[in-house]
């Protein structure tokens, strides 16, 4: 039987591209969506799952295992963007972002690990972000939630290695998806101390997404990781300068790197 793959957030964007690519390669693919009944024309089955709801996660995982008897690969892709000056982002929106981008993937991993331990094999790939490697102005919460997922993956990977389970992070840069439309934007407040700089940064971020790479690049990267016998901890996928920015953060003095980011965002 072909390998069974479960992909969260697979109704559009990167998740959909990964699912279609793997389906065409002969994998048994199950995707998830909060509202699968609204999606038409999917190449692979979509089942209901809200990563903010533990019962929903457990039910979806149980559905896949009941149908196939196993679960080989889980791709934690579901996530949501958030922008704004930290001072002006409602705390409820910060919590919602962490529930989706961090606690959700954690609950998915906790739900699938018993099956993978029983099989003595399995692979989990967490989709994070290049933004996870640095605190970006007006993207503080997004950087923090994705950065937390990067670090918890490092730790969990060591805890489950002896069970034959591989865990990796894949950090994409800007890709041409609908993430901007689903992102929570703290509103531009007339007369706010941040009005001018936040407005300019917001336009820059949206332009980067619109001019982003094809999501199929992420699909190919994930496929190559799946085919790798001993995958690495961290992978980065995106434009050269986006990936190189991580290298610069490691080698440049903190204040020099900060100045570089501030120049980029015209702060």
N, C-alpha and C positions, 0 to 999 in steps of 0.2 A: 504494500500500500504506500502511496506517496506520502511525503511529510505533511503533517497537519499544521497550518499556520492560523493564528488568531491575531487580527490587527484592530486595535481600537482607533476610532475616528477615521473610518475607511470609506466614508460616503463622498469625500471630495479631497482635492489637494494632494498632498504627499501620501497620505494613507491610501487613497484610491489608486494612485499611480503604482505604489508598491504592490497592492493587492492584484491589480491587473497584470503587472509584470510577472509576479510569481505564479498566478493562475495560468498564464500562457506557457510558463516553464514546466507545468505539470504538477504543481503543488495543490493540495486540497486547502483552499483558502476560505476562511470565515472572517467577515468584517463586522464591525459594530458601528452603530449610530444611535443617537438618543431617540431618533424618530425614523426607523427604517421604513415605515409604511409610506413615507413621503418620497422615497427614493425609487426611481424607475430606471430600468436598463442596466443594472449592475451585473457585471460578469460573474460575480461570486455572491453567495448568500450573505445577507446583512441581518444581524440579530440585534435586538434592543440591548443597549448598555449605556448607563450614565456613570462615568467614573467617579462622580460625587456621591454615589449611592452604593454602599457595600453589598446590599442584598442584590441589586441589579448586576453587579460584577459577578457575584457567586453564581447567580442563575445562568448568566451567559456562559461562563466557563463550564458549568455542569452540562449545559445544552451541547456544547461542542464535544465534550468527553463522552457523553451518552451516544452521540451520533457516530463517533469515530473510534472510541476506545482508547484514545491517546491524545497527547498535545505536545507537539515537537518544538514549535517556535511561537513565541509571543512577541509582538511588536507594539510597544507602548507609544502610540503616536498621538492620541487625543490630547489636545492642548488648546490654550486660548491666549491671545495677546492682551496686553494692557499697557496704556501709556498715560503719562501725566506727571505733573510735579508731585512728588510724594506728599507734600503738605496738603494738596488739594484732591488726592484720591480717597474716596470714601473707604473706611476700614472694612466694610462689608465686601467691597469689590476686591480688596487685597486678599481677604480670606477666601473668596470665591476663586481667585486665581491660584492660590496655593492648593485649594481643594482639587482643582482640575489638573494643574501642572505637576504637582508633587504628591499630595496624599492619594490622588486617584491612581497614578502608576504604582505607588507603594501597595495599595490595596489589591491591584491586579496581580502584582508579583506574589503577594501573600496567598492569593487565591489559587495560583497555578503551581506554586512550588511543591505542594504535596504530591500532585500527579507526576511532576518531573522527577521528584526524589524516588517515587515508586518505580518509575521507568528506568531510573539510573541514567537519565539523559534528558537534555532539553537545552533550549537557547532562548534568552530574553534579550531583546534589543530595545533600548530606550532612546527615543528621539528627543534630543535636548535642543541646544541652540549654541551657535558661536557666541551669542550674547551671554551665555552662562559663564564665560571665561573672564568677563569684565563687567564692572558696574557702569552701565550706559545712562547718560542723562535722559531723564523723562521716560526711561524704561527700567527704572530701579526694581520694581516688583517682578517684572518678567525675568530680568537677569537673576534675581534672587531665587525665584521658584525653580528655574531651570538649572541654576548652579547647585541648588540643594539636591536635585535629582542626579546630577553628575557625581556628587560626592557620596551619596548613599549607594549608588551603583558600585563605586570603588570598594566600599566596605562589604556589601552583600556578595559581590563576586568572590571574595576570599572565603566567606562563610559557606558557600554552596559548591565550591570547586570540587571538593572530595566526593560529591554526589554525581559528578559527570555533567554538571550544569554550567553553561557558559553565559556570561552576561557582559554586554558591551553598551557603550553610549555612541550614538551617532549625532553629531552636532551640525545641523545645516546652517548655511548663511541665508541670504535672501533668495527666495524662490517665488516664482510667479504663481501665487495661489490666492485664495479668497480670504486669507488670514486677516487682512486689513479690515475687511467688511465685518468680520466677527469680533474684532478686537474691542475691548472697552477703552474708550477715549474719555479721560477726564475732560469736561467741557472747557473751552477757552473762555475764561471769565473776563469780561470787559473791565479794565482798570486793574486787573491782577498784576502783581509784581512779576509774574512769569508770562504775561500775555504775549509779548513780542517774541521772546526766545522759544517758548513752547510751541507757538504757532509755526515758527520757521522750522523747528525740529520735526514737528508732525508732518509737514509737507515733505521734508527730506526723507523721512522714514517711508511714507507712502510711495514716493517716487522710486525708492530702492526696491520695494516689493514689486511694483508694476514692471520694473526693468530686470526682475530677478531671473534666475536660471530656470530651465525646464525641470519640473518635478521628477521626470524620468531619470535624471542624474542620481537622485536619491534612491530610486528603485534599483538601479544598477548597482549602486554602492551597497545597499542592503543585501542584494543577491550575492555579491562577492563575499560579504562577511559570512553569510550562511554557508557558502561553499568552502570557507577557510577552516581547516581542522582545529587550529588553535588561535581563535580571534583575539585581537588586541582589546585593551580596555576602552580606549578613546579613538574615535574616527571623526574627522572634520570633512565636510563636503560643501563646496561653494567656490566663489570667486577667489582668485589668488590672494588679493589684498585682504579679504576678510579672514582667510586662514592665516595669513602672515601677521595680522594684527595680534594673534595669540602669541606668536613667537616674539614679537616686539615687546609685549607685556612682560615676558620672562626676562628679557635682556636689558631693557631700558630702566633707568631710575624711575621710581613711581611718579615724581613730579613732572618729569619729561613726558612720560606716557599720558599723564593727565592733561598736560598742555596740548599734546597731539590730538586727543579726543575733543578737547574744547575748541580747538581750531577747526576740526572737522565739522562739529555741530554749530560753529559760529557763535560760541558762547563767550 
